[in-house]
Amino acid sequence: MPDAAELYNAMNPWTGRSDDRFYLDLVLAADSVLDVGCGTGTLLSQARAKGHRGRLVGVDPDPDMLAQAKVHDGIEWLPGDMSTVSETGFELAVMTGHAFQCLLTDEDVLATLRGVRRAAGRFVFETRNALVREWERWPDMSYEFEYEGQTAKVFYEVRPIVGDVVDVVENIVADDWRRADAGQLRFLATERLDELIAEAGLEIEARYGGWQRQPFAPDSPELISVLRPVTM
C-alpha cells in the first residue's frame, strides 16, 4: 500500500488552476520565497522551472513529504515548522493548499505567524471561510485518480464539528489496497483570525474571497490574506 506522500502528487497534480496561478505569480515576482508546509515541493519546483533564479526554501514537518520534495534540485528543503526554522530575510512567505487549517490551536497559529513575521516581509495564505460550512458537503463528494495503472476512488467521512475543529477521514480505495487517513482541520472564524494576526504583530495588506482577487464577502468560499509586519 502506498503511503500518503507517494499518493499526494497523483491526487493533487499541478494543473494551472486558479489557485496554482495565484501563488505561482506571487512567487515569480519575489526575489526570495519561503514555502511553509511545502509538502512535496510542487509550487517551488514549478517556479524554478518557470525561470525563478532567486532563493527558494521549502519547510515541512513531514519527512515523507520532504523526501518527495528533495527530488527537485536547486531548492533548499528544511524539516520543521515556523517554531523551529531560523531562516530570515525572505521577501515573501506562502502557505498553500489550506495547510493553515492544520494549525488546530491559537498557540499553533501564533507560533506560525510570529515565525513568519521574523522570516519574511509578506505572508500570503488561505483558509476556507468558516461561514460557508464546506465540511457539510464533503460526505457527498468523491473523485477518482490514476496511480500506477489503477483507478483509485476518494471519499470522505466527517464527524460533527466540535468548537471550530472538524474530524475528517479520507478514504482511498483501489483494486488491491485501501487507505483511511484520519485528520483534523480548523475552520477559524474571521474575527478570531484577525485578532491572532494583530497579536502576532502583523497587519492585513489585502484580503480576497477568491483566486481572481474578488473582495471577501460572508459567502466567499476562501479567505485569502496578505499580511505584512506592523511597522512603528
C-alpha positions in Angstrom: 0.0 0.0 0.0 1.5 3.4 -1.0 2.0 6.0 1.8 0.3 9.4 1.8 3.3 11.2 0.4 3.6 8.9 -2.5 -0.1 9.5 -3.4 0.0 13.2 -2.9 1.1 14.3 -6.3 -1.2 11.9 -8.1 -4.1 13.2 -6.0 -3.1 16.9 -6.4 -1.5 17.3 -9.8 -0.3 20.7 -10.9 -3.0 21.8 -13.4 -2.5 25.5 -13.7 -5.9 26.0 -12.0 -6.7 29.4 -10.5 -5.1 28.8 -7.0 -1.9 27.4 -8.7 -1.6 30.5 -10.9 -2.3 32.9 -7.9 0.6 31.6 -5.9 2.9 30.9 -8.8 2.6 34.6 -9.9 3.4 35.8 -6.4 6.5 33.5 -6.1 7.8 34.5 -9.6 7.5 38.2 -8.6 9.6 37.8 -5.4 13.4 37.5 -5.2 13.3 35.1 -2.2 10.5 32.9 -1.1 9.8 30.6 1.9 7.1 28.0 1.4 5.7 27.0 4.8 4.2 23.5 4.8 5.7 22.9 1.3 4.6 19.3 1.1 6.1 17.6 -2.0 7.5 20.9 -3.2 5.4 21.3 -6.3 5.0 25.1 -6.1 8.7 25.9 -5.7 9.7 23.4 -8.3 7.2 24.9 -10.8 8.6 28.4 -10.0 12.2 27.2 -10.7 11.1 25.5 -13.9 9.4 28.8 -14.9 12.7 30.7 -14.5 12.9 31.9 -10.9 16.6 32.5 -10.1 16.4 33.7 -6.5 16.4 31.8 -3.3 13.6 29.3 -2.8 13.2 27.4 0.5 10.6 24.9 1.5 9.9 23.8 5.1 7.6 20.9 6.2 7.4 18.8 9.4 6.6 15.6 7.4 9.8 13.7 6.5 8.0 11.6 3.9 6.7 14.7 2.1 10.2 16.2 2.2 11.7 13.0 0.7 9.4 13.5 -2.3 10.3 17.2 -2.5 14.1 16.6 -2.5 13.9 15.1 -6.0 13.7 18.7 -7.1 17.2 20.3 -7.4 18.2 23.9 -6.8 15.8 24.4 -3.8 16.5 24.2 -0.1 14.3 21.8 1.8 14.2 22.1 5.6 12.5 19.9 8.2 10.3 21.5 10.9 7.8 24.4 11.1 7.9 28.1 11.9 8.6 27.5 15.6 11.9 25.8 14.7 13.1 27.4 11.4 15.5 30.2 11.9 16.0 31.3 8.3 15.2 35.0 7.7 15.4 37.7 5.1 12.7 36.4 2.7 10.7 38.8 0.6 7.7 36.5 0.6 6.4 33.6 2.6 3.4 31.5 1.5 1.3 28.7 3.0 -0.9 27.0 0.4 -3.3 24.1 0.0 -5.3 25.1 3.1 -2.3 23.9 5.2 -3.1 26.8 7.6 -6.2 24.8 8.7 -3.9 22.1 10.2 -3.0 24.7 12.9 -5.5 23.5 15.5 -4.9 25.8 18.4 -4.3 29.5 18.9 -0.8 28.7 20.1 -0.1 26.9 16.8 -1.4 29.8 14.8 0.6 32.4 16.8 3.8 30.4 16.6 3.4 30.2 12.8 2.5 33.9 12.4 5.3 35.1 14.7 7.8 32.8 12.9 6.8 34.2 9.5 7.0 37.8 10.9 10.6 37.2 11.7 11.3 35.5 8.4 9.6 37.4 5.7 8.3 40.8 4.6 5.0 39.5 3.4 2.9 36.4 4.1 0.1 35.0 1.9 -2.1 32.1 2.9 -5.7 30.9 2.6 -8.2 29.2 4.8 -11.7 28.1 4.0 -14.4 30.5 5.0 -16.0 29.0 8.2 -19.3 30.7 7.4 -19.8 28.6 4.2 -19.5 25.4 6.3 -17.9 23.5 3.4 -17.3 20.4 5.5 -21.0 19.6 5.5 -20.8 18.8 1.7 -17.8 16.6 1.9 -19.6 13.3 2.7 -21.5 13.7 -0.6 -18.3 14.3 -2.6 -16.0 11.7 -4.3 -13.5 11.6 -7.1 -11.1 9.3 -8.9 -7.4 9.5 -9.8 -4.9 7.3 -11.5 -2.0 5.8 -9.7 0.4 3.2 -11.2 -2.1 1.9 -13.6 -5.0 1.7 -11.2 -8.0 3.9 -10.7 -8.4 4.9 -7.1 -11.6 6.4 -5.6 -11.5 9.0 -2.8 -14.4 9.7 -0.5 -14.8 11.3 3.0 -16.3 10.7 6.3 -16.9 13.8 8.5 -17.8 13.9 12.2 -19.8 16.8 13.7 -17.8 19.9 14.3 -16.5 20.4 17.8 -15.8 24.0 18.5 -14.2 25.1 15.3 -12.3 21.8 14.5 -13.7 19.1 12.1 -12.6 15.5 12.2 -12.2 14.1 8.7 -11.4 10.6 7.4 -10.1 10.5 3.8 -10.7 7.1 2.3 -8.8 5.9 -0.8 -9.8 2.7 -2.4 -8.0 0.9 -5.2 -8.2 -2.6 -6.7 -5.8 -4.2 -4.2 -5.3 -1.7 -1.4 -7.2 0.8 0.7 -6.1 3.7 3.0 -8.1 5.5 5.6 -6.3 8.6 6.9 -7.9 10.5 9.8 -7.1 14.2 10.3 -8.4 17.4 11.8 -9.0 20.8 10.2 -9.7 24.1 12.0 -12.3 26.4 10.5 -11.2 29.6 12.2 -13.7 32.5 12.4 -12.5 35.6 10.5 -12.8 37.7 13.6 -10.6 35.4 15.7 -8.1 35.1 12.9 -7.8 38.8 12.7 -7.2 39.0 16.5 -4.4 36.5 16.2 -2.9 38.3 13.3 -2.8 41.5 15.3 -1.4 39.7 18.4 1.4 38.3 16.3 2.5 41.8 15.2 1.1 41.6 11.6 -1.5 43.6 9.7 -3.7 42.9 6.7 -2.4 44.4 3.5 -5.1 42.8 1.3 -7.9 40.2 1.7 -9.7 38.3 -1.1 -12.6 35.9 -1.3 -11.4 34.1 -4.4 -8.5 33.4 -6.6 -9.3 36.3 -9.0 -8.8 38.7 -6.1 -12.5 39.2 -5.5 -13.3 41.2 -2.4 -14.0 39.0 0.6 -17.7 38.6 1.5 -19.6 36.4 4.0 -20.4 33.9 1.3 -16.9 33.8 -0.2 -15.5 30.2 -0.3 -12.0 31.3 0.5 -10.4 33.7 3.0 -7.1 34.7 1.3 -4.9 37.0 3.4 -1.9 39.1 2.5 -0.1 40.1 5.7 2.9 42.3 6.5 4.7 43.2 9.7 3.4 46.1 11.7 5.8 49.0 11.5 6.1 51.6 14.2 
